[in-house]
Structure formats: C-alpha cells, structure tokens
Amino acid sequence: MYAKHGHSLWYRFGLRIYDVVWTTKTYNLLELKLFGAKDTKLFLDSYDENTHKPMTLSEAELKRFSCDVGAIGAFEQERANSLLYLARNGIKVNVWGNGWGQMINAHPNLDIKNEFLFGEDYARAICAAKINLNFLRKINRDEITSRSIEIPACGGFMLSERTSRHLSFFEEGKEAEFFGSNSELLEKVTSYLQKSEEREIIARAGRARCISSRYSMRAQLETILNEADVRRVKAELTETT
C-alpha cells in the first residue's frame, strides 16, 4: 500500500483518520506511518476455512484441472521466465491467471489457460496439481502472499520462492518446499514428481501447520477484534479518569 501503484491519494490522506491500520506487510508498519497513520499492526496472510480446504474432485473436474505442475497468478515477467525455463527442460505446467495471453504458444510444455480462477475452482486447481508453484510479485516487494497460505490450507504441495518470511510460516522440507533460483526450482520439481508419498506427507503437514498456527481468516479477525476491544476499554478508562 506504500508503493505508488498500490494506493490512491484518498487512501493516503485518509489513513490519519483511523486509530490503527492493519497490514500483512512487515515493511508497511513504518511506511504507513510516514503517510500519517497513527498506529500500525501486523496480521498474517490467511485462508478461508470454507473455501481453502482439501476437496474430492469429480471426473470432469479432474479432467479440467489435473496436472503435474500448476501455477496460479497474474502474469509477471520474472515468473514467466521461470516457467519457460521449466518448459524448456521438459516440465509441463498448467498456468492459470490473467495477463498471460502473450505467452500462449510460447512453448508446447506450457498450457496457458489465461483464465482467472475464483472460489472453489481456485481450490480445485490446487487440489488437482501434484506440485503447486507459488511465485511472489516483485513489484509489490512480496515476501509472502495469500497463496502461500491458501495452497497448504487446501492440502496442496507447495513449492515457493524462499524468503525469511516464508520460512517463518512453514518449515522447509517438512511443511512446504522452497527454491532460490531457476536451477533449484527445476531440481526440486523433477525430484518431487518422483516422490508422491513424500509430497503427500509434506502437504498434510503444511495444512496441519495452517490450523495449529491459526492462519485462518477467522483467527486473524479475532486478533484484530481483540485489539479493538483493548483499545476501546483503554479509551473508556481514560475518559473516566
């Protein structure tokens, strides 16, 4: 929300009205105060318990979504380069999301759907992929994103870009897998495609971590509302003294 493309002037000027502004970005805690926010608090990227969960797919759904490797997200050049690297090295990838029109027919191993997935279709696509790739958006300076939580919450095996923030959410090699270069990405995709049992163990552990660490939207809202109650009580005490 601090980046120019992420906010409007109305958002920037309105921040000073609120008692506290919540953000999922650690670097926004200070930055939003520079815009005039009185106070900032961190809450976690989260998943919807009603949508992001393991699902049993019908034959028609499996036909539509099933794949060895899936990637969901809007086009960005860096992630496109990584997908082309995989494709040129013999890895077939289903690519869902908007803005990928220019990549249609870029390589026979890239199945560009160029379609944005919503709700349960999004969860179905995760459940149907053996490996779910999770790329971060560089223009947003992402260290973690909503998909980082939603994929494991669906019981999907996640292979994501390695960041310190990701590693604080999931243990590498036990609850999710990570990569730091295209060569490591290819190595791990190739390896895990041959290890179905290990993938399933990691995927189950990732979902268990989402539950035990309270990454759900419900839990995060409870944190926010509890903070609001504390602030209300303090304000009332101040008024009566």
PEWOWO-V506324 format. One record per residue. PSI is psi as a letter, one per 30 degrees, with the letter a starting at -180 (* if undefined). BURIAL is b if it has 9 or more other ideal C-beta (glycine too) atoms within 8 Angstrom, else e. Layout:
((PSI	BURIAL) (PSI	BURIAL))
//
This chain:
((f	b) (f	b) (l	b) (e	e) (f	e) (f	e) (l	b) (l	e) (e	e) (e	e) (e	b) (e	b) (f	e) (f	e) (e	b) (f	e) (e	e) (k	b) (e	e) (k	b) (k	b) (k	e) (l	b) (f	e) (k	b) (e	e) (f	e) (f	b) (e	b) (e	e) (e	b) (f	b) (f	b) (f	e) (f	b) (g	b) (k	b) (e	e) (l	e) (k	b) (l	b) (k	b) (l	b) (k	b) (k	b) (l	b) (l	b) (j	b) (f	b) (f	e) (e	b) (i	b) (l	b) (k	e) (k	b) (k	e) (k	b) (l	e) (e	e) (e	e) (e	b) (e	b) (e	e) (e	e) (f	b) (k	e) (l	b) (e	b) (k	b) (k	b) (k	b) (k	b) (l	b) (l	e) (k	b) (k	b) (e	e) (e	e) (e	b) (e	b) (e	b) (e	b) (e	b) (e	b) (e	b) (e	b) (e	b) (f	e) (g	e) (g	e) (k	b) (k	b) (k	b) (k	b) (j	b) (k	b) (l	b) (l	e) (g	e) (g	b) (e	e) (f	e) (f	b) (k	e) (g	e) (e	b) (k	e) (f	e) (f	b) (j	b) (j	e) (j	b) (e	b) (h	b) (k	e) (k	e) (k	b) (l	e) (b	e) (f	e) (e	b) (e	b) (e	b) (e	b) (e	b) (e	b) (f	b) (f	b) (k	b) (e	b) (k	b) (j	b) (k	b) (j	b) (k	b) (k	b) (j	b) (e	e) (f	e) (g	e) (h	e) (k	e) (f	b) (l	b) (l	b) (e	e) (f	b) (f	b) (e	b) (e	b) (e	b) (e	b) (e	b) (f	b) (g	b) (l	b) (k	b) (k	b) (j	b) (l	b) (k	b) (k	b) (l	b) (e	e) (e	b) (e	b) (f	b) (f	e) (e	b) (k	b) (k	b) (k	b) (f	e) (e	e) (f	b) (l	b) (l	b) (l	b) (l	b) (f	e) (l	e) (e	b) (e	e) (e	b) (e	b) (e	b) (e	e) (e	b) (e	b) (e	b) (e	e) (f	b) (f	b) (f	e) (i	e) (e	e) (e	e) (e	e) (e	b) (e	b) (e	e) (e	b) (e	b) (e	b) (e	b) (e	b) (e	b) (e	b) (e	b) (e	b) (e	b) (e	e) (g	e) (h	e) (g	b) (l	b) (e	b) (e	e) (e	b) (e	b) (e	e) (e	e) (e	b) (e	b) (e	e) (e	e) (e	b) (e	b) (e	e) (e	e) (e	b) (e	e) (e	e) (e	e) (e	e) (e	e) (e	e) (e	e) (e	e) (f	e) (*	e))
//
